[in-house]
Amino acid sequence: MSAPQYRKAVAFALAAGLGLSLAACSTKSDDESTSADGKTIITVDCMPVGTEKELVANWNADVAAFEKANPDVQIKSVSVGTQCNNPPDFTARLAGGTTTDVFYGYMTDLQQVLDSGQAMDITPYLTDENVPTWKDVDPALKAVFTDGGKTYALPIKNYSMGLVYNKVLFQKAGLDPANPPKTWPEVRAAAKKIATAAPGVAGYAEYSAGNTGGWHFTAEIYSQGGQVLTEDGKKADFNNAMGKQVLQNLKDMRYTDNSMGSRQLLQWGDLLTNAAAGKVGMFVGAPDTTQQIVSQFKGKYEDWAVAPLPGQDGLAKATLGGGDGYFFKKGLTDAQVKAGLKWVAFQKLTVGKGQFDYPRAKPQNYPVGLPQPLLFAKGSETAKAEFDLRKANANVDPSIYTLFENQQLPIKGEPANAQAIYAVIDSAMSGVLTNPNANIDQLLKTAEDKVNQLIAAGS
Amino acid sequence: MATMTAPGTTDQLTRSAVPARKSGRRSRKIRDNVTGYAFLIGAIFCFALFTWYPMIRGIIMSFQKTRRGVTTWVGWDNYTRIIADPSFWPAWRNTIYFTLLALIIGYAVPFFVAILLNELRHAKGYLRVLVYLPVMLPPASALFLFKFYAYDPSDAGLFNAILKALHLPTSQWMQSPDATMPAMVIASTWMNMGSAVLIYLASLQNIPGELYEAAELDGAGLWRRIWNVTIPQTKLILGLLAMMQIVATMQVFIEPLILANGAGTQDSATTVAYLIYQHGFYQNDLNGAAALGVITLLALAAFSGIYLRLTTRND
């Protein structure tokens, strides 16, 4: 081959390679709805990540059991790392149109999913055949995923906030683990005792970054009987005595008592990492945070207990609640929607299967006995069956959750446009936790102005 | 001055002959460089796909709004909304502050380190490796080192321990609104210094030794030599790196994200790039994020234009 010919050959090879790679980019294998042997294919996300070997094995066993019971369906599982608890990742997938056929989202995500035009109305498919326990799912949870009379997702978990506390540190500080603080002044006193008895430990820990500070502020102002927005959602409603009380309490613990440790600007994982290392006496959280401390952050399950959210002078007036569910991508075939509903129903809403397979979880040392996920209406058949199975297989001391379970506070949902508002309130939370001279009135006023501006701008 | 030619004479002949010759030369040129063009296609494709397409898409998105899957044109709405965002001006203020600090600290330090390394007689190679090592660390790992060890706000933190040993007041580092930016610039400088030092070193070694000898004979001390010989001789590279430094630091993102968990204390770490991320991925306001991206693009383009014009004029 002469030199010019050789050059031409190289050029053609390059051009051909480029063309092929372009063609490869345009191939969408995800669009398949049926396999070669006629099975309905659905892709589902939130498969546990590879490092969680036991959870992956459980997931695979669930898929195998489901496919055996539904031989005309093939499940394609997708693990997307932290997508299932990482809002930026979720937004990116939603915006990029790369969600799976059946995809996970928070209760607060409904509007976002609807805006993206990716959600499918599943109302006509919610039959006994597709979701056998649907009639027993708590109507309040169904309502969260309903818009204009149409249902867009199946709830799979429901949580409400309480006071999570470390029993070992309580004992070390001479506090009674069976009698945790019921009011914020009692929390303050207990935090001081813990920090004194165990140097280097935060008696009470709090978030103030990554929008989690605003999230906890919301829970804490709810506990006072307050709210973040007015009823009509048109104005901020936290620059008042209750909002001030929340911040004052934190500032007193942080700087007057020195009972919150020196490292602040914590976000979700930071606090739980510290807690798992035995460096946190108390924090506001849902019962499942104890599970996270054990499974993700290598803490000890037996160290923890959960009490109801404290109030200012007595019982909390309300607590913050939320949860998550599975949406269905627009454009699925009838068969795919039905297959997806059956899969979610099997793995998340059937007593004795998937997340309710307590006989399997017990020998694997996953805690059985947590009062959540609270999915079924009180008094319903399914709720009773779930309670009986949980009781029969409990591997944790039921007293850990008794206080939390017995004191069912009214649950209030998150405000509209929650993440944007939380981002603003983070600033007030970080202010009182990092500046001994923080002016609470000024912080609240600034946050109020910013939230009003955000609402006015209609973002 | 052009000479007048009578119509229908040599001028006409020239006019008809030149294009034919030009096009023949052009096609030969294309034929000769076909391999080069083939290689170029790959680069153009990558630029088009990953730089130009997102840029154009972003500009289009900044004038649109998507609700319930329906996209509509909204004119300047996203721009007015994003400018009304309470964090908009603080983010610009923080970004400009970061850039200025990065010019003072992050730009000057590598230059002087390079001069020092160039002047050294012993352990030259060892020290060069030491200076370059941080560049090889993934930025996230390097920043986590600062976050958890160097900037620990308790007295156990590395920097606080040093300050305490020197009987100096300790700092809250990332938890203090005043210390946030300088702390971010220090970490960023340490992380990125190696590459700049290498470029300066190469440039310094190109300076003819006779210039220094002549300066020394004239009785010039170290500072005089730097001022009168080193700086003028490395002017071009200094200018180029200054512009690159400004363009890069105006887009600072990973430092606030990791060191300050985002906004830092009372918005002290919010930068424009972080605000874009916050709007796009936390507030689900991709159109607003696109508008802020376009504003940033225009600001940087304007700055680069002014800078290029000034430097061209000076040259």
HADDOCK unambig.tbl for C-alpha pairs under 7 A between the chains (distance, minus, plus):
assign (segid A and resid 7 and name CA) (segid B and resid 35 and name CA) 5.81 0.50 0.50
assign (segid A and resid 8 and name CA) (segid B and resid 35 and name CA) 6.84 0.50 0.50
assign (segid A and resid 11 and name CA) (segid B and resid 35 and name CA) 5.45 0.50 0.50
assign (segid A and resid 11 and name CA) (segid B and resid 38 and name CA) 5.15 0.50 0.50
assign (segid A and resid 14 and name CA) (segid B and resid 38 and name CA) 6.60 0.50 0.50
assign (segid A and resid 15 and name CA) (segid B and resid 38 and name CA) 6.77 0.50 0.50
assign (segid A and resid 87 and name CA) (segid B and resid 281 and name CA) 6.98 0.50 0.50
assign (segid A and resid 87 and name CA) (segid B and resid 282 and name CA) 6.29 0.50 0.50
assign (segid A and resid 88 and name CA) (segid B and resid 281 and name CA) 4.39 0.50 0.50
assign (segid A and resid 88 and name CA) (segid B and resid 282 and name CA) 5.65 0.50 0.50
assign (segid A and resid 91 and name CA) (segid B and resid 281 and name CA) 5.47 0.50 0.50
assign (segid A and resid 91 and name CA) (segid B and resid 284 and name CA) 6.53 0.50 0.50
assign (segid A and resid 92 and name CA) (segid B and resid 281 and name CA) 6.65 0.50 0.50
assign (segid A and resid 112 and name CA) (segid B and resid 284 and name CA) 6.71 0.50 0.50
assign (segid A and resid 114 and name CA) (segid B and resid 68 and name CA) 5.16 0.50 0.50
assign (segid A and resid 115 and name CA) (segid B and resid 66 and name CA) 6.49 0.50 0.50
assign (segid A and resid 115 and name CA) (segid B and resid 67 and name CA) 4.40 0.50 0.50
assign (segid A and resid 115 and name CA) (segid B and resid 68 and name CA) 3.80 0.50 0.50
assign (segid A and resid 115 and name CA) (segid B and resid 69 and name CA) 5.56 0.50 0.50
assign (segid A and resid 116 and name CA) (segid B and resid 66 and name CA) 6.90 0.50 0.50
assign (segid A and resid 116 and name CA) (segid B and resid 67 and name CA) 6.67 0.50 0.50
assign (segid A and resid 116 and name CA) (segid B and resid 68 and name CA) 5.81 0.50 0.50
assign (segid A and resid 116 and name CA) (segid B and resid 69 and name CA) 4.92 0.50 0.50
assign (segid A and resid 117 and name CA) (segid B and resid 68 and name CA) 4.73 0.50 0.50
assign (segid A and resid 117 and name CA) (segid B and resid 69 and name CA) 3.44 0.50 0.50
assign (segid A and resid 209 and name CA) (segid B and resid 261 and name CA) 5.97 0.50 0.50
assign (segid A and resid 209 and name CA) (segid B and resid 262 and name CA) 6.88 0.50 0.50
assign (segid A and resid 210 and name CA) (segid B and resid 261 and name CA) 6.14 0.50 0.50
assign (segid A and resid 210 and name CA) (segid B and resid 262 and name CA) 6.13 0.50 0.50
assign (segid A and resid 262 and name CA) (segid B and resid 153 and name CA) 6.36 0.50 0.50
assign (segid A and resid 262 and name CA) (segid B and resid 154 and name CA) 5.92 0.50 0.50
assign (segid A and resid 263 and name CA) (segid B and resid 153 and name CA) 6.26 0.50 0.50
assign (segid A and resid 265 and name CA) (segid B and resid 261 and name CA) 6.88 0.50 0.50
assign (segid A and resid 265 and name CA) (segid B and resid 264 and name CA) 6.90 0.50 0.50
assign (segid A and resid 265 and name CA) (segid B and resid 265 and name CA) 6.96 0.50 0.50
assign (segid A and resid 419 and name CA) (segid B and resid 282 and name CA) 6.23 0.50 0.50
assign (segid A and resid 419 and name CA) (segid B and resid 283 and name CA) 5.77 0.50 0.50
assign (segid A and resid 420 and name CA) (segid B and resid 283 and name CA) 5.39 0.50 0.50
assign (segid A and resid 427 and name CA) (segid B and resid 265 and name CA) 6.30 0.50 0.50
assign (segid A and resid 427 and name CA) (segid B and resid 266 and name CA) 4.22 0.50 0.50
assign (segid A and resid 427 and name CA) (segid B and resid 267 and name CA) 6.15 0.50 0.50
assign (segid A and resid 428 and name CA) (segid B and resid 266 and name CA) 6.62 0.50 0.50
assign (segid A and resid 430 and name CA) (segid B and resid 265 and name CA) 5.04 0.50 0.50
assign (segid A and resid 430 and name CA) (segid B and resid 266 and name CA) 5.98 0.50 0.50
assign (segid A and resid 431 and name CA) (segid B and resid 265 and name CA) 6.18 0.50 0.50
assign (segid A and resid 431 and name CA) (segid B and resid 266 and name CA) 5.62 0.50 0.50
assign (segid A and resid 434 and name CA) (segid B and resid 175 and name CA) 5.70 0.50 0.50
assign (segid A and resid 434 and name CA) (segid B and resid 176 and name CA) 6.72 0.50 0.50
assign (segid A and resid 450 and name CA) (segid B and resid 86 and name CA) 5.57 0.50 0.50
assign (segid A and resid 454 and name CA) (segid B and resid 85 and name CA) 6.64 0.50 0.50
assign (segid A and resid 457 and name CA) (segid B and resid 81 and name CA) 5.62 0.50 0.50
